[in-house]
Amino acid sequence: EAMKAGCCIISTDVGGLPELITDTESGILVKPRSVSELSAALREAILNPTLREQLGRAAKEKFDQQFEQSAIFRMHSSLFDI
């Protein structure tokens, strides 16, 4: 939802999130339970509106290219030669 909305994403580097978010390209990933990394990432995003907007745009572009319904359909149809 955040990617689709074009929001700047700051998340932990766990589970499938690194597959969705490319660190410093479409969001910021921090180590789990690292309060210092999380606070530094939040501070950077708050103080740098250009970075915040750039990460948000990149997240939206990635969503549109890989996760929008038409992109999913193209991917699945190529698997089944539809």
C-alpha positions in Angstrom: 0.0 0.0 0.0 2.8 2.4 0.8 4.6 1.6 -2.4 1.4 2.2 -4.4 0.8 5.5 -2.7 4.4 6.6 -3.4 5.3 6.9 0.2 8.9 6.9 1.5 9.3 3.5 3.1 11.5 2.8 6.1 11.4 -0.9 7.1 13.3 -3.6 8.7 15.4 -6.0 6.6 13.3 -9.1 7.4 11.3 -11.7 5.6 10.3 -10.9 2.0 10.7 -7.1 2.4 14.2 -7.0 0.8 12.5 -8.5 -2.3 10.1 -5.6 -2.4 12.3 -2.8 -1.3 15.7 -2.1 -2.6 17.7 -0.3 0.1 18.5 3.3 -0.8 16.7 3.0 -4.1 13.0 2.4 -3.3 13.2 2.7 0.5 15.4 2.4 3.4 16.0 -1.0 5.1 17.4 -1.2 8.6 18.6 -4.1 10.8 15.9 -5.6 13.0 15.9 -4.3 16.6 18.4 -1.6 15.7 17.0 1.5 17.3 20.0 3.5 16.2 19.6 2.6 12.5 15.9 3.2 12.6 16.2 6.6 14.3 19.0 7.6 11.8 16.8 6.5 8.8 13.8 8.4 10.2 15.9 11.5 10.8 17.4 11.4 7.3 14.0 11.1 5.7 12.5 13.8 7.8 15.4 16.3 7.2 15.8 15.5 3.5 12.6 16.1 1.6 14.3 15.5 -1.7 15.4 12.0 -0.6 12.0 11.3 0.8 10.3 12.3 -2.5 12.8 10.3 -4.6 12.4 7.1 -2.6 8.6 7.5 -2.7 8.6 7.9 -6.5 11.0 5.0 -7.0 8.7 2.8 -4.7 5.7 3.7 -6.8 7.5 3.0 -10.1 8.6 -0.4 -8.8 5.0 -1.2 -7.7 3.6 -0.1 -11.0 6.2 -2.2 -13.0 6.1 -5.3 -10.8 2.9 -5.5 -8.7 0.2 -3.6 -10.5 -2.6 -6.0 -11.7 -1.6 -5.7 -15.4 2.1 -6.5 -14.6 1.0 -9.6 -12.6 -1.2 -10.7 -15.5 1.7 -10.3 -18.0 4.0 -12.3 -15.7 1.6 -15.1 -15.2 0.5 -15.2 -18.9 4.2 -15.5 -19.9 4.5 -18.5 -17.6 1.6 -20.3 -19.2 2.1 -19.0 -22.8 -1.3 -17.4 -22.9 
